[in-house]
Amino acid sequence: MPSTLPYRGRLAPSPTGYLHLGHARTFWIAAERARAAQGALVLRSEDLDAIRFRLDFADAMLEDLRWIGLEWQEGPDVGGPYGPYRQSERRGFYRAALEQFHAAGLIFPCTRSRRDVLEAIGAPHEQPGADDEPVYPREFRPPAGTALPPLGETISVNWRFRVPDDLRIDFTDGSAGRQSAISGRDFGDFLIWRKDDVPSYQLACVVDDAAMAITEVVRGADLIKSTFRQILLHRALGKTVPAFFHCPLMNDDRGERLAKRHDALSLRTLRQRGVAPEEIRAKYLTADFAEGRG
């Protein structure tokens, strides 16, 4: 059922490198959808990756998005009623959700390595470019009802969310259409807090989208599988699941998906080469792209 709430979309860039044309297209689509719905657009800096995060990337991120012609009504640079808008400043929200899951027995501590999981499922060597969690074997999880150790003030072990066995999850994506997955088969128990005491992307994303009253999540099609996990987290927190719109990914001239390593196609490099934002908008951010058909 379509939401009757005022439209609230979001941009959620991560300052771990310079933004490229693929980011620009996805963010442009998000902005266009918010504008068409006469709604608000929120910018949230997803800066939890302490290893790759750099302040110059954070500054460049905002500068380059404004240079391309994007505007937002809430964010780290303009404020708003749902701040703070940097994930590094929102740890208390994530910890509260973790404690809620712990009290409900929905998570369990995990000492298994990624290699353990891959070997257990018969995939000792990861495929090149694999960037999704392998399906966690059910035999690795503790029996249901097992008493959980306390979380402790500092987290020093991975914590996983226990997915329901063989639950079918469906949603209709605004771009990709009807999507379906079976929990425990298409995806398994997944990380929500890491042993280096950092919340996972899945947890932080859901907590923030709920707290910031986001009604539609616009992002790349590579995150469709994450959506099934996040639907479970929204439900477990008792929050309304937002709508989703997963944009087609942009490839380079060799057919490879754009990534932050494609420096020649970063907004910062194009800007330094003297390419005008109007040229980029005309060439890459067309009406077809804004509707998700590019």
ChimeraX attribute file (.defattr): number of C-alpha atoms within 10 A of each C-alpha:
attribute: neighborCount
match mode: 1-to-1
recipient: residues
	/A:1	4
	/A:2	7
	/A:3	12
	/A:4	7
	/A:5	10
	/A:6	13
	/A:7	19
	/A:8	21
	/A:9	29
	/A:10	27
	/A:11	22
	/A:12	20
	/A:13	19
	/A:14	21
	/A:15	23
	/A:16	21
	/A:17	20
	/A:18	23
	/A:19	27
	/A:20	23
	/A:21	24
	/A:22	25
	/A:23	24
	/A:24	22
	/A:25	26
	/A:26	26
	/A:27	25
	/A:28	25
	/A:29	24
	/A:30	27
	/A:31	24
	/A:32	18
	/A:33	22
	/A:34	21
	/A:35	14
	/A:36	10
	/A:37	13
	/A:38	12
	/A:39	16
	/A:40	18
	/A:41	24
	/A:42	26
	/A:43	23
	/A:44	23
	/A:45	21
	/A:46	21
	/A:47	21
	/A:48	22
	/A:49	17
	/A:50	10
	/A:51	8
	/A:52	12
	/A:53	16
	/A:54	15
	/A:55	11
	/A:56	12
	/A:57	17
	/A:58	19
	/A:59	12
	/A:60	18
	/A:61	22
	/A:62	20
	/A:63	14
	/A:64	20
	/A:65	20
	/A:66	13
	/A:67	16
	/A:68	18
	/A:69	12
	/A:70	17
	/A:71	15
	/A:72	18
	/A:73	14
	/A:74	20
	/A:75	22
	/A:76	15
	/A:77	13
	/A:78	11
	/A:79	14
	/A:80	14
	/A:81	9
	/A:82	13
	/A:83	17
	/A:84	17
	/A:85	24
	/A:86	19
	/A:87	20
	/A:88	15
	/A:89	12
	/A:90	16
	/A:91	14
	/A:92	10
	/A:93	14
	/A:94	22
	/A:95	19
	/A:96	12
	/A:97	19
	/A:98	22
	/A:99	14
	/A:100	15
	/A:101	18
	/A:102	18
	/A:103	12
	/A:104	10
	/A:105	16
	/A:106	19
	/A:107	24
	/A:108	23
	/A:109	21
	/A:110	16
	/A:111	11
	/A:112	13
	/A:113	10
	/A:114	13
	/A:115	14
	/A:116	15
	/A:117	18
	/A:118	18
	/A:119	13
	/A:120	15
	/A:121	13
	/A:122	8
	/A:123	13
	/A:124	13
	/A:125	9
	/A:126	12
	/A:127	8
	/A:128	6
	/A:129	6
	/A:130	8
	/A:131	9
	/A:132	11
	/A:133	16
	/A:134	19
	/A:135	18
	/A:136	24
	/A:137	17
	/A:138	15
	/A:139	8
	/A:140	14
	/A:141	17
	/A:142	14
	/A:143	10
	/A:144	10
	/A:145	8
	/A:146	10
	/A:147	10
	/A:148	14
	/A:149	9
	/A:150	11
	/A:151	15
	/A:152	7
	/A:153	8
	/A:154	10
	/A:155	16
	/A:156	15
	/A:157	17
	/A:158	22
	/A:159	25
	/A:160	21
	/A:161	23
	/A:162	23
	/A:163	20
	/A:164	14
	/A:165	13
	/A:166	12
	/A:167	12
	/A:168	14
	/A:169	15
	/A:170	13
	/A:171	16
	/A:172	13
	/A:173	17
	/A:174	17
	/A:175	16
	/A:176	16
	/A:177	11
	/A:178	10
	/A:179	14
	/A:180	13
	/A:181	17
	/A:182	17
	/A:183	21
	/A:184	19
	/A:185	15
	/A:186	14
	/A:187	20
	/A:188	22
	/A:189	25
	/A:190	20
	/A:191	23
	/A:192	21
	/A:193	26
	/A:194	17
	/A:195	16
	/A:196	11
	/A:197	14
	/A:198	21
	/A:199	23
	/A:200	19
	/A:201	17
	/A:202	18
	/A:203	21
	/A:204	24
	/A:205	19
	/A:206	25
	/A:207	22
	/A:208	19
	/A:209	22
	/A:210	18
	/A:211	13
	/A:212	20
	/A:213	19
	/A:214	23
	/A:215	23
	/A:216	21
	/A:217	21
	/A:218	26
	/A:219	23
	/A:220	18
	/A:221	16
	/A:222	14
	/A:223	12
	/A:224	18
	/A:225	16
	/A:226	15
	/A:227	19
	/A:228	21
	/A:229	22
	/A:230	20
	/A:231	20
	/A:232	19
	/A:233	24
	/A:234	18
	/A:235	11
	/A:236	14
	/A:237	16
	/A:238	10
	/A:239	16
	/A:240	15
	/A:241	21
	/A:242	20
	/A:243	18
	/A:244	20
	/A:245	24
	/A:246	22
	/A:247	29
	/A:248	19
	/A:249	18
	/A:250	20
	/A:251	13
	/A:252	13
	/A:253	8
	/A:254	6
	/A:255	8
	/A:256	10
	/A:257	13
	/A:258	19
	/A:259	19
	/A:260	16
	/A:261	12
	/A:262	15
	/A:263	16
	/A:264	13
	/A:265	19
	/A:266	23
	/A:267	27
	/A:268	19
	/A:269	16
	/A:270	17
	/A:271	16
	/A:272	10
	/A:273	10
	/A:274	8
	/A:275	12
	/A:276	13
	/A:277	17
	/A:278	12
	/A:279	11
	/A:280	18
	/A:281	17
	/A:282	10
	/A:283	9
	/A:284	18
	/A:285	22
	/A:286	17
	/A:287	14
	/A:288	11
	/A:289	16
	/A:290	20
	/A:291	16
	/A:292	20
	/A:293	12
	/A:294	15
